Amino acid sequence: MMQESAPAAHGFERRQGGSAPAGAGRIQQIWRNKLVLDYLDLAEMLAARYSARGREREDLRQVAYLALVKAAQCFDAGKGTSFPSYAAPTIAGELKKHLRDRCWVIRPPRRIQDLRVRMTRIVPALMQRMGRTPTEAELAVELEAGVGEIREAMTASTSMQPDSIDAAGSGTDDGTLSDRLVEPCRDLEGIEELIALNQAIKRLSPDDRELLYRRYFLEETQAALGTRFGVTQMQISRRLSRVLVQLQRSLTDQDDAAARTSEPKGRAPIAVAATGTRSAR
């Protein structure tokens, strides 16, 4: 329970002047210890005021206790100020410093921190005046900031303790955040086939690779390819068929080699259809 320090201790402090008598240091330390013990509940009350989601109350209590000890060491009863009036700002200042410097998992810029503090103070007044929650644009006008900065300040609190991806959703059927973030990636399902195809293509001659690139990536017609390579459309068609069959055999050989070195993984063999010709454009 809070109580004022003993008058005798105050009187002793005032009588010390510039030089302390023998044994004064020990008596002064006892008096300071008594101040700390008498006002532990002041430190705990201030720590509880700053505790919230993402802030460990026990850590704040330790910070408040250390600030209380600091206040007791620096307190001068001869100046006529009561100890609670002197200690409370000291403890609050240390708590704010701790929150500013130590409580961010992802620390936002200082201007966003300050904007967030200003916003938390002004939002209740705006809600009372408007009868509703102010919009981001209204907050931006009131605080003379950009809408983007307002959004950053509104989400800055999650930087103290980011939400776990295993946290349950708000609804009964929402599942966890990780369930909602996961999306099947069909591109990855065929990654082994793409790697094998890339290796097989590298074994082709430069001319055959260019033919495949122009026919199936640039989608040039067989007639245009015939003109480019100086051959007929029929020759282009036969050459494409030969290249595709060569790729198919190369891929099949890779599958057979993989089957001999490891257990089957249930992957369907890759087949490259020898489509031969496409209708000329």
matplotlib code that plots the C-alpha trace (Angstrom):
import matplotlib.pyplot as plt

x = [0.0, 1.3, 2.3, 4.5, 8.1, 8.9, 9.2, 12.4, 14.0, 12.9, 14.4, 17.6, 17.9, 17.3, 19.9, 22.7, 23.7, 26.9, 28.8, 27.3, 28.2, 29.6, 27.1, 24.8, 25.3, 24.0, 21.0, 20.3, 20.4, 17.9, 15.6, 15.8, 15.1, 12.0, 10.9, 11.2, 9.3, 6.6, 5.8, 6.1, 2.4, 2.9, 5.3, 3.0, 0.0, 1.9, 3.2, -0.3, -1.5, 1.0, 0.4, -1.5, -1.4, 2.1, 3.6, 4.8, 3.4, 6.3, 8.8, 7.1, 6.9, 10.7, 11.3, 9.0, 10.8, 14.2, 12.8, 11.4, 14.9, 16.4, 13.8, 14.5, 18.2, 17.7, 14.9, 15.7, 13.1, 14.6, 13.0, 9.5, 8.2, 6.4, 8.0, 5.0, 4.8, 8.5, 8.6, 5.5, 6.9, 10.3, 8.6, 6.3, 9.2, 11.2, 8.2, 7.6, 11.3, 11.1, 8.0, 9.6, 12.9, 12.3, 8.7, 8.8, 9.3, 9.3, 10.2, 8.4, 9.9, 9.8, 7.3, 4.9, 5.2, 4.5, 1.6, 0.1, 0.3, -1.4, -4.0, -4.9, -5.5, -7.6, -9.8, -12.0, -12.7, -13.5, -15.9, -17.7, -18.0, -19.0, -21.0, -19.1, -15.6, -13.6, -12.4, -8.8, -9.2, -10.7, -7.9, -5.4, -6.9, -7.2, -3.6, -2.1, -0.7, -1.0, -3.6, -0.8, 0.8, -2.5, -2.8, 0.8, 0.1, -3.2, -1.3, 1.8, 0.4, 0.8, 4.5, 4.8, 3.5, 2.7, -0.2, 0.7, -0.1, -1.4, -4.0, -7.6, -9.8, -12.7, -15.3, -15.9, -15.1, -12.2, -9.4, -6.0, -4.3, -1.9, -4.8, -6.2, -2.8, -2.0, -3.0, -2.2, 0.5, 0.0, 3.2, 5.2, 3.5, 5.2, 8.6, 10.4, 9.0, 10.1, 13.6, 13.8, 12.5, 15.0, 17.9, 16.6, 16.3, 19.9, 21.0, 19.5, 21.6, 21.4, 19.3, 16.8, 16.5, 15.9, 13.3, 11.4, 11.7, 10.3, 7.5, 6.2, 7.3, 7.1, 4.4, 5.7, 3.9, 5.6, 5.5, 7.3, 9.8, 10.4, 11.2, 13.5, 15.4, 15.3, 13.3, 9.7, 6.9, 6.8, 10.5, 9.8, 7.0, 9.2, 12.0, 9.7, 8.4, 11.9, 12.9, 9.8, 10.4, 14.1, 12.9, 10.4, 13.1, 15.5, 12.9, 12.0, 15.7, 15.8, 12.8, 14.3, 17.6, 15.7, 13.7, 16.9, 18.4, 15.4, 12.0, 9.2, 7.5, 4.2, 5.0, 3.5, 6.0, 6.5, 5.3, 5.9, 3.4, 4.8, 2.2, 4.0, 2.3, 0.1, -2.1, -0.1, -1.2]
y = [0.0, 3.5, 5.7, 8.7, 8.2, 8.6, 12.3, 11.6, 10.3, 13.4, 15.6, 13.7, 14.2, 17.9, 18.2, 16.5, 19.6, 19.3, 16.7, 13.6, 12.6, 9.2, 6.4, 8.7, 6.7, 3.5, 5.3, 6.9, 3.5, 2.1, 5.0, 4.5, 0.8, 1.7, 4.1, 1.3, -1.2, 1.2, 2.2, -1.2, -1.0, 2.4, 0.7, -2.3, 0.1, 2.0, -1.3, -2.6, 0.6, 0.0, -3.7, -4.9, -7.5, -8.2, -6.8, -9.1, -7.8, -9.3, -7.5, -4.2, -4.8, -5.4, -2.2, -0.3, -1.7, -0.6, 2.8, 3.0, 2.2, 4.9, 7.4, 6.5, 7.0, 10.4, 11.7, 14.8, 15.3, 18.7, 20.1, 19.7, 17.3, 14.1, 10.9, 9.6, 12.9, 12.5, 8.7, 8.4, 10.4, 8.6, 5.2, 6.1, 7.5, 4.3, 2.2, 4.3, 4.0, 0.2, 0.0, 2.1, 0.3, -3.3, -4.4, -4.6, -7.9, -5.9, -2.3, 0.3, 3.7, 6.2, 8.5, 5.5, 4.8, 8.4, 8.6, 5.4, 7.0, 10.2, 8.2, 6.1, 9.4, 11.1, 8.2, 8.1, 11.9, 11.6, 8.6, 10.7, 13.7, 11.8, 9.0, 6.4, 5.2, 7.7, 6.6, 6.5, 9.6, 11.5, 10.4, 11.5, 15.0, 15.3, 14.1, 15.9, 12.6, 10.5, 7.8, 5.3, 6.4, 6.0, 2.4, 1.7, 3.1, 1.1, -2.2, -1.3, -3.0, -6.4, -5.7, -6.2, -9.7, -11.0, -13.3, -17.0, -18.8, -21.6, -19.3, -20.3, -18.1, -16.0, -18.4, -22.0, -23.3, -20.8, -23.2, -21.7, -18.9, -21.3, -23.3, -20.1, -19.1, -22.4, -22.8, -25.8, -24.9, -26.9, -25.5, -27.4, -30.7, -31.0, -29.6, -32.9, -33.3, -29.8, -30.4, -33.7, -32.0, -29.2, -31.6, -33.5, -30.3, -29.4, -32.7, -31.5, -29.8, -26.0, -26.1, -28.5, -26.3, -23.2, -25.1, -26.1, -22.6, -20.9, -23.5, -23.9, -20.7, -18.1, -20.1, -19.6, -21.5, -24.4, -22.5, -19.6, -22.0, -23.6, -20.2, -19.4, -22.7, -22.9, -26.1, -27.1, -27.2, -31.1, -31.2, -29.0, -31.3, -34.5, -32.7, -31.7, -35.3, -36.6, -34.1, -34.9, -38.6, -38.1, -36.1, -38.8, -41.5, -39.3, -38.8, -42.5, -43.4, -41.0, -42.6, -46.1, -44.9, -43.4, -46.5, -48.6, -46.4, -45.7, -47.1, -46.0, -42.8, -43.4, -40.7, -41.2, -41.5, -38.4, -38.7, -36.1, -36.5, -36.4, -34.2, -33.8, -31.0, -28.1, -26.5, -23.9, -20.4]
z = [0.0, -0.9, 2.0, 2.4, 3.6, 7.2, 8.2, 10.1, 6.9, 5.1, 7.8, 7.8, 4.0, 4.4, 7.1, 5.1, 3.1, 1.1, 3.3, 4.9, 8.5, 9.3, 8.7, 6.7, 3.5, 5.1, 6.6, 3.3, 1.5, 4.1, 3.5, -0.3, 0.1, 2.1, -0.6, -3.2, -1.1, -0.1, -3.7, -5.5, -6.2, -8.0, -10.4, -10.9, -11.6, -14.2, -15.8, -16.0, -17.7, -20.6, -20.9, -23.9, -26.7, -27.8, -24.5, -21.8, -18.5, -16.5, -18.6, -18.1, -14.4, -14.3, -16.3, -13.9, -10.8, -12.2, -12.9, -9.3, -7.9, -10.2, -8.9, -5.3, -5.9, -7.5, -5.2, -3.1, -0.4, 0.4, -2.8, -1.3, -3.9, -2.8, -3.9, -5.9, -7.9, -8.7, -9.4, -11.6, -14.6, -14.2, -14.4, -17.2, -19.2, -18.8, -19.8, -23.0, -23.9, -23.4, -25.6, -28.3, -28.5, -27.3, -28.1, -31.9, -33.7, -36.9, -36.0, -38.1, -38.7, -35.9, -37.7, -38.1, -34.4, -33.5, -35.9, -34.4, -30.9, -32.2, -34.0, -30.9, -29.0, -31.6, -32.8, -29.7, -29.9, -33.6, -33.0, -30.3, -32.6, -35.8, -34.2, -36.2, -36.9, -39.0, -42.4, -43.4, -45.5, -42.5, -40.2, -42.8, -43.0, -39.2, -38.6, -41.7, -43.0, -46.1, -46.4, -47.0, -43.7, -41.9, -43.1, -42.0, -38.6, -38.3, -39.0, -37.0, -33.8, -35.5, -35.8, -32.0, -32.2, -35.7, -36.0, -36.1, -39.3, -37.1, -35.4, -35.9, -38.1, -36.8, -38.1, -37.2, -40.7, -41.5, -40.4, -39.7, -41.5, -43.1, -44.5, -46.2, -47.5, -49.1, -52.7, -54.9, -57.4, -60.5, -61.9, -59.3, -60.0, -63.3, -62.3, -62.7, -66.2, -67.1, -65.9, -67.8, -70.9, -70.6, -70.4, -73.4, -75.5, -74.6, -76.3, -79.6, -82.3, -82.4, -85.6, -84.1, -81.0, -83.1, -85.1, -81.9, -80.5, -83.6, -84.1, -80.6, -78.8, -81.5, -83.3, -86.7, -89.5, -91.2, -94.4, -92.8, -91.3, -94.7, -96.2, -93.3, -93.5, -97.3, -97.5, -98.3, -95.8, -96.1, -95.1, -92.1, -91.1, -91.3, -89.4, -86.6, -86.4, -86.2, -83.5, -81.4, -81.6, -80.6, -77.5, -76.6, -76.7, -74.7, -72.0, -71.9, -71.5, -68.5, -66.9, -67.3, -65.8, -62.8, -62.3, -62.1, -59.4, -57.2, -56.4, -58.6, -57.4, -59.2, -61.7, -65.1, -67.9, -70.0, -73.5, -76.2, -78.9, -82.4, -83.7, -86.9, -88.7, -87.7, -90.1, -91.9, -91.4]

ax = plt.figure().add_subplot(projection="3d")
ax.plot(x, y, z, "-o")
ax.set_aspect("equal")
plt.show()
